[in-house]
Amino acid sequence: MGDTRNGTRRTCDASRKHLPADPNPMTYDATDKLVLWPGMVSFKYYPTGSLHEQWNAAGTVLGKIHSYTGAELLWKVVHGDDPETDPTSTMT
């Protein structure tokens, strides 16, 4: 499986639930990070590859705080902009 974008075969597409095709032609960057789910959300990353921001389809930054370990692994997500009161997901 996989597509042939940029002339290379991408075997990782076989495990994706929604392949980049209509009606959801998701866009990935050169390092295979999702950058755009049209009509839903877009993502911006730090130079290290860690997720920096999520934007909704209207172009508004979604209030989320992403925290990482020293090895640049996602450790915690605050689903809002207040770590004291908003729901939190912690990776273990």
Residue pairs with C-beta under 8 A, 6 or more apart in sequence:
1 11
1 13
1 14
2 9
2 10
2 11
2 12
2 13
2 14
3 9
3 10
3 13
3 19
3 20
4 10
10 32
12 32
13 19
13 20
18 24
18 26
20 26
20 27
20 28
24 37
24 38
24 40
25 38
26 34
26 36
26 37
26 38
27 34
27 35
27 36
27 37
27 38
28 34
28 35
29 35
29 45
31 49
33 43
33 45
33 49
34 43
35 42
35 43
35 44
35 45
36 42
36 43
38 57
39 57
40 56
40 57
41 54
41 55
41 56
41 57
41 62
42 54
42 55
43 51
43 53
43 54
43 55
44 51
44 52
44 53
44 54
44 55
45 51
45 52
46 52
48 72
49 72
50 66
50 68
50 72
50 74
51 66
51 74
52 66
53 61
53 62
53 64
54 61
54 62
54 64
55 61
55 62
56 62
63 80
63 81
63 86
64 77
64 78
64 79
64 80
64 81
65 76
65 77
65 78
65 80
65 81
65 83
66 74
66 76
66 77
67 74
67 75
67 76
67 77
67 78
68 74
68 75
69 75
73 91
74 91
75 90
75 91
76 88
76 89
76 90
76 91
77 88
77 89
78 86
78 87
78 88
79 86
79 87
79 88
79 89
80 86
80 87
